[in-house]
Amino acid sequence: MTADETPATETSANHPAGAPSPGLSPAPPALAIRHVTHEFGARKALDDVSLTVPAGSFTALLGPNGAGKTTLFSLVTRLYDNRSGSIDVLGHDVRREPAAALSALGVVFQARTLDLELTVLENLLYHATLHGIGFRAGRRRALELLEQDGLADRAKDKVRNLSGGQMRRVEIVRALIHRPRLLLLDEPTVGLDIASRAALVAQVRKLVAQEALGVLWATHIIEEIVPGDRIVVLHRGRVRADGTYGEILARTGSDGLGAAFLSLVGEDSEVAA
Amino acid sequence: MSTPGRFRLPLAGYLIVLAGICWREGLRFLNQRGRFLSALVRPLVWLFIFAAGFRSVLGVSIIPPYETYVLYEVYVTPGLVAMIQLFNGLQSSLSMVYDREVGAMRILLVSPYPRWFLLVSKLTAGICVSLLQVYAFLAVAWFWEVELPPVGYFAVLPALLLTGLMLGSMGLLMSSLFRQMENFASVMNFVIFPMFFASSALYPLWRVQESSLVLWWICTLNPFTYAVEVIRFALYGQFEPFAALVVAGCALVFLAASILAYDPSAGVMARRGGPDNAK
């Protein structure tokens, strides 16, 4: 089964798929955001945002800098409180059931969040304990994931000595330690060279295909998106389009995603950048 | 896993989280030997140089808990112990500010465990580190003829936990209010030294009262004074209930305020636009 066969591809812009579609499994989507607005003082960072990440799908959150992607991530991870609308992770409202929601969530923040002075394994173990996984089990899981990702030989190295790409891969490994069902990545490829970027995208796509993980991948790099992905275009805090790759092209009458993106945000993108 | 509703974090998980946070703090502590050394050298400089120099100038009369005349070094020791904890409390907060800058704080806060528990665990880790520093200092001071009654070395432990909690949660509260290191560095200057000097750490309050009533009032209102006195009495196996009550009360207020400040719905973070930037 591929990621594209999952339910909510029919979800249209600003029309969330909170309830499961008829005839499909009643399992809740990995992430369902409904009508979320967030303001910093007078500035509206998010304006009535709704989107869904079905389980086992790669959903790209595409938007220029300042579109509100990081704010959205901060709300889902409960660094800020959403004062309007609702955010459900695997059917758990992040406000009412934060523990259940955060347990099902793995996240790679835009800023590097590894402790440079500690080793790779120490960083991973620390994260495991924060999720209530004991040292022995955490160590086993960390080594297993590092092995799968070809990083086992770096386990005892200080993070400071890793390359930027390796650090990102370790951060993804870390986000997976507690077996989340939803993985959020906030512009994870920023600052990486082309080869590292491709490796990272491949690593995450493998997780979607093999482990049916729901992935929300925030980016402003169009090349990271491939036909079959779900795409949510966010601009100036509003969802401008939400659908499959093909749907977005059809809706905008474009022959490429770049052109489609420009037609959705084009005139304003200069201001937003 | 995906069943909504009845989700409960296992109780054993709380212990694991606490152990993990303390373990990481310990690793960071070991990695930063300079931090340990400076935490030790700072009070020792006061003891070896300042107190020795002032020994002949400042006589301390017999006041509780002392039963005889004491050397100035002996008088100043509890204040220096409290100073270690004050520095440590603010230093672990400094690490919170640093953590927020590098984003590690985010990793802490996305743990599914309750935020108050994460912050208390972080505080506990900081207090454990301060205990190591204090006992190392007391060991060196022993060779400098600051010999306390043996019971004092044990009796001071609960006192240190209490004072460490107050000073640590004060630092935690401050860390929630400052976003940048530069701000915080100046806060250290504006907080540590005034708190230390305007207290009973260096001179008994009756002496302060003789020279300046205003300063005496400031010292009396300074919670650090009570931390010093709790430690002073405990070092002689005695309990000073009023000072302990003030310290416990301040600890509760600071802790509650910092938990509130880090709470996503009531906290200052959201209003400021987030933990690391205002994007």
Contacts between the chains, C-beta under 8 A, distances in Angstrom:
chain1	res1	chain2	res2	distance
A	27	B	2	6.4
A	28	B	2	6.6
A	28	B	4	7.3
A	40	B	271	8.0
A	40	B	273	4.7
A	40	B	278	6.9
A	66	B	279	7.5
A	70	B	279	5.4
A	71	B	274	7.8
A	71	B	279	7.2
A	74	B	274	5.8
A	77	B	106	7.4
A	77	B	109	7.9
A	77	B	110	4.9
A	78	B	109	7.6
A	78	B	110	7.2
A	78	B	264	5.4
A	79	B	106	6.5
A	79	B	109	6.2
A	79	B	110	7.6
A	79	B	264	6.4
A	79	B	269	6.9
A	79	B	274	6.4
A	79	B	275	6.0
A	80	B	264	5.6
A	80	B	269	6.8
A	80	B	270	4.2
A	80	B	274	6.6
A	81	B	264	4.2
A	81	B	265	3.9
A	81	B	270	6.1
A	90	B	1	7.6
A	90	B	2	4.9
A	90	B	4	7.9
A	91	B	2	6.4
A	91	B	4	4.3
A	92	B	4	5.8
A	92	B	7	7.0
A	95	B	265	7.7
A	97	B	4	7.4
A	97	B	5	7.8
A	97	B	7	6.1
A	98	B	112	7.1
A	99	B	7	6.1
A	99	B	8	8.0
A	99	B	9	5.4
A	99	B	112	4.3
A	99	B	113	7.2
A	99	B	114	7.5
A	100	B	4	7.4
A	100	B	7	3.6
A	100	B	112	7.5
A	101	B	112	7.8
A	102	B	110	5.8
A	102	B	111	6.9
A	102	B	112	3.9
A	103	B	7	7.3
A	103	B	9	7.9
A	103	B	112	4.4
A	104	B	1	6.8
A	104	B	2	7.4
A	105	B	110	7.2
A	107	B	110	5.9
A	109	B	103	5.5
A	109	B	106	5.6
A	111	B	102	7.1
A	111	B	103	4.1
A	111	B	106	7.8
A	111	B	276	6.4
A	112	B	102	6.9
A	112	B	103	6.4
A	113	B	102	6.7
A	113	B	103	3.6
A	113	B	104	5.5
A	113	B	106	5.8
A	113	B	107	5.1
A	114	B	104	7.8
A	115	B	24	7.6
A	115	B	28	7.5
A	115	B	102	7.7
A	115	B	104	5.9
A	116	B	102	7.9
A	117	B	28	6.7
A	117	B	31	4.8
A	117	B	32	7.9
A	118	B	24	7.5
A	118	B	27	6.0
A	118	B	28	7.6
A	118	B	31	7.5
A	122	B	24	7.6
A	122	B	27	6.2
A	125	B	20	7.4
A	125	B	23	8.0
A	126	B	20	5.7
A	126	B	23	7.3
A	126	B	24	4.7
A	127	B	107	6.4
A	128	B	20	7.5
A	129	B	16	5.2
A	129	B	17	6.0
A	129	B	19	6.5
A	129	B	20	2.3
A	129	B	21	7.4
A	129	B	23	7.2
A	130	B	17	5.9
A	130	B	20	6.0
A	130	B	21	7.6
A	130	B	107	7.0
A	130	B	108	6.6
A	130	B	111	4.0
A	130	B	113	7.3
A	130	B	118	7.8
A	131	B	13	7.8
A	131	B	111	6.3
A	131	B	112	6.6
A	132	B	9	6.4
A	132	B	10	6.3
A	132	B	12	7.4
A	132	B	13	2.7
A	132	B	14	7.5
A	132	B	16	5.1
A	132	B	17	6.1
A	132	B	112	7.7
A	132	B	113	7.0
A	133	B	16	6.9
A	134	B	12	8.0
A	134	B	16	5.4
A	135	B	16	7.9
A	135	B	19	7.8
A	135	B	20	7.9
A	181	B	1	7.0
A	181	B	2	6.9
